[in-house]
């Protein structure tokens, strides 16, 4: 009985850390950390692999703060940098 409780607690702790890692990886690539955290809780390990393989081409890097933002954004939501209207979007 006690070994089952320890096993369940260990599984929950591992699930939490995998979800946190998933949220961190996705956030660094411009994704919503909260949404990816929930995905990591529901699909531990699988969501982390998807976040790691997630294509970064739909995002671009802000030249000021170096965070990943949406490709079509006109302003960085992190630092407030405005992109020029005629700026070429990297392919």
N, C-alpha and C positions, 0 to 999 in steps of 0.2 A: 504494500500500500504506500509506504513512504517512498519507495523507489519510483513509483508511478508519479507521485507528486513532484519529485525532483526532476523527472524526465519532462513533465509538462512545463515546469518553470524554466528549464533550460531551453526548451523549444520556443517558449514565448520570448525569452531574452534574445535568442538568436534571430527570431522573426523581427523584433524591434530593431536590432542592429542592421539587419539586411534592408529593412524599410528606410532607415535613416541614411544608409549608404546610397540607396536608390534615389532618394530625394536630393542628396548632395550632388550626385553625378548629373541628374537631370537639370538641377538648378544651374550648375556650371555651364550647361549647354543651352540655357535659356528657357527651360521648361518651368512649369508651376510646381514648386517644391511640395506644396500641400497635396496636390493631386497625385503626384508620384509617390509620396509617403503612403497614402492610402492604398495605392496600387501595390506598393511593396509589402504592406501588411496583408493584403488579400492574396497576393501571388508572390510569396517570398522567393527570392532567387531568380525567378522567371522575369519579374519586372526589372531587376537589376541588370540582367543580360540585355533586355530590350533597351534600357536606358544607356547602357554602354555602347550598343550598336546603333543607337538613334542617329540618324543623318543630321549633321550640323548645317547642311546647305540651306535649310529653310531659315537659318539665323545668320546674323553677322555680328562682328565684334565692334563695340563702341571704341573709337580711337582714344577717348579720354580715360574711361574707367576700365576698359578691356573686358566688360561683361558681355555675354551673348544676349542679343535682342532680336526681335522679329525683323525679318528681311525688309518689310514694307514700312517700318516705323520711321517717323519723321523726327522723333525725339527719344533719347534714352530715358527710360523710366527710373534708372538708378542714379545718374548724375545730372540729368537735365540737358545734356549736349544736344543741340539742334543740328540736324543734317541738312546740308545745302540741297535745294530742290533739284539742281542739276548734277548732284553727286552720282557717279556711276556705282551701281550695286554690284559687288563682286560676284562672279559666277561660281 
